[in-house]
Amino acid sequence: MAATAVGLMMVGGTAFAQTPDTDSNATDKVTFSDAYYTFIEGGGALGYGAASLVAGAYAGIANTPALVLYSLDSD
């Protein structure tokens, strides 16, 4: 269940790409606003990745003792 949640967090992360300008007066210069929002989106994606990593590690550490004990059970 934790792996599913982590997978969905990774797939559901934000993706962004610059759309092509159709304006005939378009320039190749990046505005402050464009740079700012790209930086914010990148920080959000970094946060999603870090949260996924921590959640996966925590789930693994929390479940390992139970998995070991279950494997030693002689049914």
C-alpha positions as CSV (number, residue, x, y, z in Angstrom):
1,M,0.0,0.0,0.0
2,A,2.8,2.4,0.8
3,A,4.5,1.6,-2.5
4,T,1.3,2.5,-4.3
5,A,1.1,5.8,-2.5
6,V,4.7,6.6,-3.2
7,G,4.3,5.6,-6.9
8,L,1.2,7.9,-7.2
9,M,3.1,10.8,-5.7
10,M,5.9,10.4,-8.2
11,V,3.6,10.1,-11.1
12,G,1.4,12.9,-9.9
13,G,4.2,15.4,-9.6
14,T,4.1,18.6,-11.5
15,A,5.5,18.7,-15.0
16,F,6.0,21.9,-16.9
17,A,7.2,23.0,-20.3
18,Q,7.3,26.4,-22.0
19,T,4.6,26.7,-24.6
20,P,5.7,28.1,-27.9
21,D,4.9,31.8,-28.5
22,T,2.6,32.5,-31.4
23,D,3.0,36.2,-31.1
24,S,5.0,37.7,-34.0
25,N,6.7,40.1,-31.5
26,A,8.0,37.3,-29.3
27,T,11.5,37.5,-28.0
28,D,13.8,34.8,-26.7
29,K,14.3,36.6,-23.4
30,V,13.1,35.0,-20.2
31,T,11.2,37.3,-17.9
32,F,11.5,37.4,-14.2
33,S,8.0,36.1,-13.9
34,D,8.8,33.0,-16.0
35,A,12.0,32.3,-14.1
36,Y,10.2,32.7,-10.7
37,Y,7.4,30.4,-11.5
38,T,9.7,27.8,-13.0
39,F,11.8,27.9,-9.8
40,I,8.7,27.5,-7.7
41,E,7.5,24.5,-9.7
42,G,11.0,22.9,-9.5
43,G,11.0,23.3,-5.8
44,G,7.6,21.7,-5.5
45,A,8.8,18.7,-7.6
46,L,11.9,18.4,-5.4
47,G,9.6,18.4,-2.3
48,Y,7.5,15.6,-3.8
49,G,10.5,13.5,-4.5
50,A,12.0,14.0,-1.0
51,A,8.6,13.2,0.6
52,S,8.3,10.0,-1.5
53,L,11.8,8.9,-0.5
54,V,11.2,9.5,3.2
55,A,7.8,7.8,3.2
56,G,9.2,4.8,1.4
57,A,12.2,4.5,3.8
58,Y,9.9,4.8,6.8
59,A,7.5,2.2,5.5
60,G,10.4,-0.2,4.9
61,I,11.9,0.3,8.3
62,A,8.6,0.0,10.1
63,N,7.6,-3.2,8.3
64,T,10.9,-5.0,8.3
65,P,10.7,-6.4,11.9
66,A,7.2,-7.8,11.2
67,L,8.4,-9.4,7.9
68,V,11.3,-11.0,9.6
69,L,9.2,-12.4,12.4
70,Y,6.6,-13.7,10.0
71,S,9.3,-15.4,7.9
72,L,10.5,-17.3,11.0
73,D,7.0,-18.6,11.9
74,S,6.7,-22.3,11.2
75,D,3.1,-22.9,10.0
